[in-house]
Amino acid sequence: MRHLLSTADLSRDDATGILDDADGFAQALLGREIRKLPTLRGRTVMTVFYENSTRTRVSFEVAGKWMSADVINVSATGSSAGKGESLRDTAKTLYAAGADALIVRHPSSGAAQQIAQWTSHTDAGGKPAGPAVINAGDGTHEHPTQALLDALTLRQRLGDIEGRRVVIVGDIVHSRVARSNAHLLTTLGAEVVLVAPPTLLPAGVDTWPVTIAHDLDAELPAADAVMMLRVQAERMNGGFFPSPREYSVRYGLNDDRLRLLGDDAVVLHPGPMLRGMEIGYSVADAPQATVLEQVRNGVHVRMAVLLRLLVGNDSDQQRGDHKVE
Ligand code: CP
């Protein structure tokens, strides 16, 4: 694996390997006072964010630092992107400055894929070279590490993903999280149901490996997990239909709806949450909700992805045996 651009590129073995490594990191670091592995010493990881982020940017930085990489954060504001430098020139500049990995968030779908193409080349020995590129969210397209951390959370809570029914609810049309999860969860053997008003479903959703429904109340009793999505007002010009109030009434996960779920079912949200809109104020803090577990798993999954892309997956020796310094 040279890049992580889409969950559609992950085989079941790839995905399971990353989740197993992430679990290994969680165990290795659990309860340790010093959270530092030598695995990526001497490597330089750059986060390149053209959109706002709290969870993804911070957890990649924590992941890199816990593995002893040098981590450099670049954002559109404060870099020469703000002076009009193109994405291509910025990416090639950061590679020339020493990036072993570029972790990219950008409002345009396909931006990470483009950067991977622009920076790939062959070295003097004819081998493929260039930085590893990780898609940290590209427009409405994909957010693969989010889907991996969601899968890890589901695996920890439910025991296994195979045969589970996962209901993804809300603003599917603008959600890179929904698309990445639809691919990954079906690769891992889950059944995925999308619940949304027709106005918030993307063109071509009939080609996704999912079933579509519109009545949330009807879907909750049989769900093993329900994943609530934020309504992305920043991607809607001039509001949306249904109205926010109608949306909340029909598609919000409130206390009454929480009671429709089975005893062992869980509630995921990728964050940031709009409490009172897609998820009730108290539902977000209910025992079924995994919001902060997802954040914690995000660090371990991103460590596992950096490991796979920068070191490989062929030997424990290469990984430094997960030794804690
Ligand atoms: N879930 C997620 O991508 O959150 P951030 O936008 O805070 O990174």
Residues whose N, C-alpha, C, O or C-beta is under 5 A from the ligand:
A	BS01	CP	N52 S53 T54 R55 T56 R57 P270 G271 P272
